């Protein structure tokens, strides 16, 4: 790990960081536009940190008013990511006195494949590290975590009951035509991966995802998106993940029969969110309330997607996850 080198890269990229912080605004949650919202409730600072796609971060003490946004990442311009990678689906995880930033990075200048006329860009899940929840998040020793010739995304973190750390992520459907959910072991300090990945399930395994094809028939959707792992009150291992029902973006749940990542994974028959809510994760407030953070997915008047974070109450005290009412702090 070489944080000192990348600290200087961070200073070079963000020379006006103190001034930028002074210009941060305080906004309510419904004024934030953000895909893939992820919340870390940090007991050290007693603050909530909100991030997602775009590499920006907000913080709050009450979930009502948020300060930000700030850029909190610095990547190595000489790495496979290039000088200005796209950042998607960022997550924040506290682990062994460090904070880790799991995200999908895309170098649009590097093309790795062409499938059915679609050019596949160099895209992969990767992990950065920081000494504090607020960042900055910097690269570690290993330049890659996953294969360079496969587009991967939406990496999340899980530690099994044996204490082994894992990354669970998606292989993108644009290349394999049937998106997968996969796992790979991480090194003890999360600075790289160990061994080869294993497929947990495929998009076509879902009974609820649906897509139309040209002849008017229907089939399972190809998309796997946004895994997040949790345990119920009975100890059952579950996974949130998102796909589509025709034109609606929705989230489902799968449960592992073995209670481990190895599965087999049994898909619930119906999605759990209302139409056009997805890419969820779970967190507890400082008073112990369990919430799901998701983004809404709508089309604005200009025809572009508009995504905003929302919170829902959640109950996992029994054998399954039960989604409750919207939560308004």
C-alpha angles and dihedrals in degrees: 000000000000107000094154092063093049092043086066090047087053092051090049092051096043108031091151096050095128091049091047091053090052089055095052114124131219111234138168118249093254090060092061120092110201140145122221097010114205123186126201114193101206114202092193095063097020088230135122116231118204123196139148137140117359099043095261130130137204127188134203141175096209109022088244104084122033130199118214159336107241132166108238105172134084119186129189108260089206093057126091088273094069126213099306114023124182111246122213137176099001118191131190121217130179111214132162097343094312134091121229130204112208111190146146114252124195127196102199092190093066119072117196103175147351118224124179089344094308116122110224114216126209103273131159146155112255140171131232127186139218139175091227137039091240092058152178092217113206137183123268131214103286116075094205138027101183139031116295094219097055125068109231131177150169098040115189133185131246134169113201126217091267089059095251115144119225141183116220114195145151129259104218119253092220088080106027095034091222110061117228136209110221141176133212129180119247128216114258091259091041090240093129146343134278125218127334131321124258126212112236098183143328133240090250090062090074117098093199106048113092140180135178121236128205097266092056096256122122133231138172114289117257097224128104112182143165110004118197125175129214143156126235125225089267091054096256114153114232137178129207114210136162137225137141138280099203102298096348121097107218142163130235137182133232127191129208114234091205095045089238135093089260090073132153087233115219115201121222110240097237136035117254103216129071114260114292098019119110154121092079136181134180130237137163123234119230089262091055101258112147113224137179118220114206137155126240115231117211139147118247125216090266090059095250124124116261118201127186132175120250134178128221130186114247134196119202097158092113133043097292139036113260118196114220136190126312111277119227112184 
